[in-house]
Amino acid sequence: YIGEEAAWEEALNHAGLKETEVTRKKVKLDEDDGVMVYEVEFVMGQMEYDYEIHAVSGEILKAEADKD
């Protein structure tokens, strides 16, 4: 697997944010329909970000940003 740190960095880069700008960071390895993914969640201001990143390839499978 790519590791939690690589998944975290991929999500941050995609969101265009720096680690110092976000709060409530959560990274968890999980199985989704037989596929291992990293679930990455964090908050920046009033925006809540939610990512699913393929645990082997590092591909972003889901990227959502919603107002908290």
Residue frames as qw, qx, qy, qz and C-alpha x, y, z in Angstrom:
[[0.000, 0.885, 0.465, 0.000, 0.00, 0.00, 0.00],
 [0.354, 0.684, -0.033, 0.637, 1.09, 3.60, -0.59],
 [0.417, -0.187, -0.542, 0.705, 0.74, 4.45, 3.11],
 [0.109, -0.819, -0.522, 0.211, -1.33, 6.93, 5.08],
 [0.249, -0.630, 0.091, 0.730, 1.14, 9.79, 4.62],
 [0.157, -0.028, 0.644, 0.748, 1.12, 9.49, 0.81],
 [0.030, -0.612, -0.757, -0.226, -2.70, 9.32, 0.77],
 [0.213, -0.794, -0.329, 0.465, -2.85, 12.39, 3.02],
 [0.220, -0.455, 0.312, 0.804, -0.48, 14.34, 0.76],
 [0.122, 0.249, 0.762, 0.586, -2.44, 13.35, -2.36],
 [0.091, -0.759, -0.644, -0.004, -5.69, 14.65, -0.85],
 [0.247, -0.747, -0.101, 0.608, -4.09, 17.89, 0.33],
 [0.230, -0.221, 0.515, 0.796, -2.50, 18.50, -3.08],
 [0.064, 0.460, 0.778, 0.424, -5.81, 17.84, -4.83],
 [0.170, -0.838, -0.497, 0.148, -7.59, 20.30, -2.53],
 [0.360, 0.676, -0.020, 0.643, -4.82, 22.86, -3.07],
 [0.501, -0.828, 0.028, -0.251, -4.25, 23.23, 0.68],
 [0.327, 0.493, -0.683, 0.428, -1.33, 23.08, 3.11],
 [0.567, -0.281, -0.746, 0.207, -1.33, 20.94, 6.24],
 [0.193, -0.138, -0.434, 0.869, -1.16, 24.07, 8.42],
 [0.316, -0.093, -0.185, -0.926, -4.48, 25.27, 6.96],
 [0.663, -0.220, -0.575, -0.426, -6.57, 22.25, 7.96],
 [0.371, -0.337, 0.649, -0.572, -8.01, 20.79, 11.15],
 [0.800, 0.009, 0.436, -0.412, -9.66, 17.51, 12.18],
 [0.397, 0.492, -0.719, -0.290, -7.37, 15.40, 10.00],
 [0.781, -0.112, 0.560, -0.255, -8.40, 11.75, 9.74],
 [0.477, 0.466, -0.669, -0.329, -6.79, 9.06, 7.57],
 [0.689, -0.162, 0.640, -0.300, -7.98, 5.46, 7.76],
 [0.175, 0.226, -0.871, -0.398, -7.33, 2.33, 5.70],
 [0.627, 0.174, 0.520, -0.554, -10.62, 0.61, 4.88],
 [0.221, 0.092, 0.887, 0.394, -12.17, -1.88, 2.48],
 [0.455, 0.431, 0.144, -0.766, -14.84, -0.57, 0.11],
 [0.853, 0.396, 0.034, -0.337, -16.58, -3.21, -2.05],
 [0.958, 0.033, 0.153, 0.242, -13.49, -5.43, -1.96],
 [0.532, 0.627, -0.100, 0.560, -11.07, -2.60, -2.77],
 [0.575, -0.486, -0.292, 0.589, -8.63, -1.30, -0.17],
 [0.183, 0.776, 0.158, 0.583, -8.85, 2.49, 0.10],
 [0.319, -0.161, -0.425, 0.831, -7.63, 5.26, 2.35],
 [0.113, -0.845, -0.484, -0.198, -10.46, 7.40, 3.66],
 [0.393, -0.004, -0.176, 0.903, -9.13, 10.91, 4.18],
 [0.146, -0.849, -0.467, -0.201, -11.17, 13.61, 5.89],
 [0.407, -0.193, -0.237, 0.861, -10.27, 17.12, 7.02],
 [0.020, 0.895, 0.440, -0.070, -11.74, 20.57, 7.58],
 [0.382, 0.055, 0.058, 0.921, -10.60, 23.98, 6.35],
 [0.230, -0.064, 0.042, -0.970, -12.68, 26.83, 7.72],
 [0.653, 0.135, 0.391, -0.634, -16.31, 25.88, 7.06],
 [0.721, 0.385, -0.449, -0.360, -15.45, 23.39, 4.31],
 [0.726, -0.297, 0.611, -0.107, -15.32, 19.66, 5.02],
 [0.455, 0.536, -0.626, -0.338, -13.28, 17.52, 2.60],
 [0.820, -0.109, 0.527, -0.195, -13.80, 13.79, 2.07],
 [0.412, 0.585, -0.624, -0.315, -11.56, 11.62, -0.12],
 [0.928, -0.093, 0.359, -0.022, -11.22, 7.96, -1.01],
 [0.238, 0.753, -0.579, -0.205, -7.81, 7.07, -2.39],
 [0.951, 0.148, -0.265, -0.064, -6.92, 3.68, -3.86],
 [0.670, -0.677, 0.299, 0.060, -4.51, 2.05, -1.40],
 [0.812, -0.033, 0.395, 0.428, -2.28, 0.53, -4.10],
 [0.518, 0.522, 0.330, 0.592, -2.29, 2.99, -7.03],
 [0.235, -0.336, -0.205, 0.888, -2.85, 6.24, -5.11],
 [0.045, -0.363, -0.546, -0.754, -5.65, 7.17, -7.54],
 [0.264, 0.098, 0.412, -0.866, -8.33, 9.46, -6.13],
 [0.027, -0.321, -0.917, -0.234, -11.58, 7.50, -6.36],
 [0.174, -0.817, -0.532, -0.138, -13.79, 10.08, -4.62],
 [0.310, -0.009, -0.203, 0.929, -13.29, 13.75, -3.80],
 [0.185, -0.773, -0.541, -0.275, -16.00, 15.80, -2.12],
 [0.216, 0.013, -0.329, 0.919, -16.04, 19.20, -0.45],
 [0.265, -0.694, -0.604, -0.288, -19.11, 20.36, 1.44],
 [0.111, -0.584, 0.232, -0.770, -19.88, 23.34, 3.60],
 [0.325, -0.089, -0.845, 0.415, -19.78, 22.18, 7.24]]
